[in-house]
Each structure stands twice: as C-alpha cells, then as structure tokens.
C-alpha cells in the first residue's frame, strides 16, 4: 500500500498575509551572502513562512 500523495506546503507572507501553495506563483530572488530567498508576488516582502 502506497502512502497518500503529500500536498505541497502553503506559503504565507507575514507582511500582507497573501497565501498560496509553494510553486511558480512565488518569486525567487538571489541575495548576495544569503542565497535564494522566496519573495511575495503581491507586496515583495521576503518575510514568508511555510505552513503544512
């Protein structure tokens, strides 16, 4: 018996409360010294939390 397919994590922006499943809708930016960060497509904030 196989395990049920896991749903993708939902991302939530702390600044504007926009939420959507993790994926192409969210922006990705490269930050020198930090690496890749997720950015809210609505307000541009990088204060994004993963929710399961």
DSSP file (Angstrom, degrees, kcal/mol; ACC not computed):
  #  RESIDUE AA STRUCTURE BP1 BP2  ACC     N-H-->O    O-->H-N    N-H-->O    O-->H-N    TCO  KAPPA ALPHA  PHI   PSI    X-CA   Y-CA   Z-CA
    1    1 A X              0   0    0      0, 0.0     2,-0.2     0, 0.0     0, 0.0   0.000 360.0 360.0 360.0 128.5    0.0    0.0    0.0
    2    2 A X        -     0   0    0      1,-0.1     2,-0.1     3,-0.0     3,-0.1  -0.533 360.0-104.9 -89.6 155.9    1.5    3.4   -1.0
    3    3 A X        -     0   0    0     -2,-0.2    -1,-0.1     1,-0.1     3,-0.1  -0.450  44.4 -96.6 -73.9 149.5    1.4    6.5    1.1
    4    4 A X        -     0   0    0      1,-0.1     2,-0.1    -2,-0.1    -1,-0.1  -0.338  49.8 -91.9 -63.9 149.3   -1.0    9.2    0.0
    5    5 A X        -     0   0    0      1,-0.1     2,-0.3    -3,-0.1    -1,-0.1  -0.411  43.4-121.1 -63.4 132.1    0.5   12.0   -2.1
    6    6 A X        -     0   0    0     -2,-0.1     2,-0.2    -3,-0.1    -1,-0.1  -0.559  21.2-125.7 -76.4 136.8    1.7   14.8    0.1
    7    7 A X        -     0   0    0     -2,-0.3     3,-0.1    45,-0.1    -1,-0.1  -0.546  35.0 -99.7 -76.3 147.6    0.1   18.2   -0.6
    8    8 A X        -     0   0    0     -2,-0.2    -1,-0.1     1,-0.1    15,-0.0  -0.331  44.9 -95.9 -66.3 151.6    2.6   21.0   -1.3
    9    9 A X        -     0   0    0     12,-0.1    13,-3.3     1,-0.1     2,-0.4  -0.303  35.6-126.4 -62.2 150.0    3.4   23.3    1.6
   10   10 A X  E     -AB  21  51A   0     41,-2.9    41,-3.7    11,-0.3     2,-0.4  -0.862  18.5-146.8 -98.6 135.4    1.5   26.6    1.7
   11   11 A X  E     -AB  20  50A   0      9,-2.9     9,-1.8    -2,-0.4     2,-0.4  -0.840  11.8-166.1-102.4 141.2    3.5   29.8    1.9
   12   12 A X  E     -AB  19  49A   0     37,-2.5    37,-2.9    -2,-0.4     2,-0.5  -0.995  15.9-135.9-129.3 130.1    2.1   32.8    3.8
   13   13 A X  E  >  - B   0  48A   0      5,-2.7     4,-1.5    -2,-0.4    35,-0.2  -0.723   5.9-155.2 -83.9 128.2    3.5   36.3    3.7
   14   14 A X  T  4 S+     0   0    0     33,-3.3    -1,-0.1    -2,-0.5    34,-0.1   0.771  90.4  53.3 -73.1 -25.4    3.8   38.0    7.1
   15   15 A X  T  4 S+     0   0    0     32,-0.5    -1,-0.2     1,-0.1    33,-0.1   0.946 130.6   7.2 -77.0 -49.2    3.6   41.5    5.6
   16   16 A X  T  4 S-     0   0    0      2,-0.1    -2,-0.2    29,-0.0    -1,-0.1   0.443  92.2-122.9-117.0  -1.1    0.3   41.2    3.6
   17   17 A X     <  +     0   0    0     -4,-1.5    -3,-0.1     1,-0.2     2,-0.1   0.587  52.7 158.8  68.9  13.6   -1.0   37.8    4.6
   18   18 A X        -     0   0    0     -6,-0.1    -5,-2.7     1,-0.0     2,-0.4  -0.444  18.5-171.8 -61.3 138.6   -1.1   36.5    1.0
   19   19 A X  E     +A   12   0A   0     -7,-0.2     2,-0.3    -2,-0.1    -7,-0.2  -0.997  17.3 146.4-138.9 145.5   -1.1   32.7    0.9
   20   20 A X  E     -A   11   0A   0     -9,-1.8    -9,-2.9    -2,-0.4     3,-0.1  -0.962  52.8 -77.9-165.1 157.6   -0.7   30.2   -1.9
   21   21 A X  E     -A   10   0A   0     -2,-0.3   -11,-0.3   -11,-0.3     4,-0.2  -0.305  60.6 -93.0 -60.0 147.9    0.8   26.7   -2.4
   22   22 A X  S    S+     0   0    0    -13,-3.3     2,-0.3     3,-0.1    -1,-0.1  -0.373  84.0  81.3 -59.4 138.9    4.5   26.7   -2.9
   23   23 A X  S >  S-     0   0    0     -3,-0.1     3,-1.2     4,-0.1    -1,-0.0  -0.996  92.0 -25.5 158.6-156.2    5.4   26.8   -6.5
   24   24 A X  T 3  S+     0   0    0     -2,-0.3     4,-0.1     1,-0.3    -2,-0.1   0.679 114.6  72.9 -66.9 -19.7    5.8   29.0   -9.5
   25   25 A X  T 3  S+     0   0    0     -4,-0.2    -1,-0.3     2,-0.1     2,-0.2   0.832  86.3  77.2 -65.7 -30.5    3.4   31.8   -8.3
   26   26 A X  S <  S-     0   0    0     -3,-1.2     2,-0.2    -5,-0.2    14,-0.2  -0.556  84.1-122.5 -82.7 143.5    6.0   32.9   -5.7
   27   27 A X  E     -C   39   0B   0     12,-2.0    12,-2.9    -2,-0.2     2,-0.4  -0.540  18.4-152.8 -81.8 150.1    9.0   35.0   -6.7
   28   28 A X  E     -C   38   0B   0     10,-0.2     2,-0.3    -2,-0.2    10,-0.2  -0.986  14.0-175.6-121.4 135.5   12.6   33.8   -6.1
   29   29 A X  E     -C   37   0B   0      8,-2.6     8,-2.9    -2,-0.4     2,-0.5  -0.954  23.4-128.6-129.6 151.4   15.5   36.2   -5.7
   30   30 A X  E     -C   36   0B   0     -2,-0.3     2,-0.5     6,-0.2     6,-0.2  -0.876  23.0-166.5 -97.8 126.7   19.2   35.8   -5.2
   31   31 A X  E >>  -C   35   0B   0      4,-3.0     4,-3.1    -2,-0.5     3,-2.2  -0.967  26.1-116.6-117.2 121.8   20.7   37.7   -2.2
   32   32 A X  T 34 S+     0   0    0     -2,-0.5    -2,-0.0     1,-0.3     4,-0.0  -0.320 100.2   9.3 -57.4 129.1   24.4   38.1   -2.0
   33   33 A X  T 34 S+     0   0    0      1,-0.1    -1,-0.3    -2,-0.0     0, 0.0   0.284 130.8  56.4  84.6 -10.8   25.8   36.3    1.1
   34   34 A X  T <4 S-     0   0    0     -3,-2.2     2,-0.3     1,-0.2    -2,-0.2   0.725  89.8-143.8-116.8 -46.3   22.4   34.6    1.8
   35   35 A X  E  <  -C   31   0B   0     -4,-3.1    -4,-3.0     2,-0.0     2,-0.4  -0.862  54.2  -2.1 113.2-150.2   21.4   32.7   -1.3
   36   36 A X  E     -C   30   0B   0     -2,-0.3     2,-0.3    -6,-0.2    -6,-0.2  -0.643  64.0-175.2 -84.0 132.2   18.0   32.2   -2.8
   37   37 A X  E     -C   29   0B   0     -8,-2.9    -8,-2.6    -2,-0.4     2,-0.4  -0.928  25.0-120.8-124.9 151.9   15.0   33.7   -1.0
   38   38 A X  E     -C   28   0B   0     -2,-0.3     2,-0.4   -10,-0.2   -10,-0.2  -0.757  29.5-164.2 -89.7 135.5   11.3   33.5   -1.6
   39   39 A X  E     -C   27   0B   0    -12,-2.9   -12,-2.0    -2,-0.4     7,-0.2  -0.967  24.6-109.6-125.5 139.2    9.5   36.8   -2.2
   40   40 A X     >  -     0   0    0      5,-3.0     4,-1.4    -2,-0.4   -14,-0.1  -0.436  18.1-147.7 -64.6 130.4    5.8   37.6   -2.0
   41   41 A X  T  4 S+     0   0    0     -2,-0.2    -1,-0.1     1,-0.2   -15,-0.1   0.670  94.4  49.8 -74.3 -15.3    4.4   38.3   -5.5
   42   42 A X  T  4 S+     0   0    0      3,-0.1    -1,-0.2     1,-0.0    -2,-0.0   0.900 131.4   6.1 -88.5 -46.5    1.9   40.8   -4.1
   43   43 A X  T  4 S-     0   0    0      2,-0.1    -2,-0.1   -25,-0.0    -1,-0.0   0.547  90.5-120.2-119.7 -10.8    4.0   43.0   -1.9
   44   44 A X     <  +     0   0    0     -4,-1.4    -3,-0.1     1,-0.3     2,-0.1   0.474  59.5 147.2  86.2   1.4    7.6   42.0   -2.5
   45   45 A X        -     0   0    0      1,-0.1    -5,-3.0    -6,-0.1    -1,-0.3  -0.384  42.7-154.9 -70.5 148.0    8.3   41.0    1.2
   46   46 A X        +     0   0    0     -7,-0.2     2,-1.8     1,-0.1    -8,-0.2   0.265  67.2 107.7-102.5   8.6   10.7   38.2    1.9
   47   47 A X        +     0   0    0      2,-0.0   -33,-3.3    -7,-0.0   -32,-0.5  -0.598  49.9 152.0 -85.3  78.3    9.1   37.5    5.3
   48   48 A X  E     -B   13   0A   0     -2,-1.8     2,-0.4   -35,-0.2   -35,-0.2  -0.917  29.7-158.8-118.2 135.6    7.5   34.3    4.1
   49   49 A X  E     -B   12   0A   0    -37,-2.9   -37,-2.5    -2,-0.4     2,-0.5  -0.904  14.9-131.2-116.2 141.4    6.6   31.3    6.3
   50   50 A X  E     -B   11   0A   0     -2,-0.4     2,-0.4   -39,-0.2   -39,-0.2  -0.791  25.0-171.9 -88.3 129.0    6.0   27.7    5.2
   51   51 A X  E      B   10   0A   0    -41,-3.7   -41,-2.9    -2,-0.5    -2,-0.0  -0.954 360.0 360.0-118.4 141.0    2.8   26.1    6.6
   52   52 A X              0   0    0     -2,-0.4   -45,-0.1   -43,-0.2    -1,-0.1   0.367 360.0 360.0-108.7 360.0    1.9   22.4    6.2
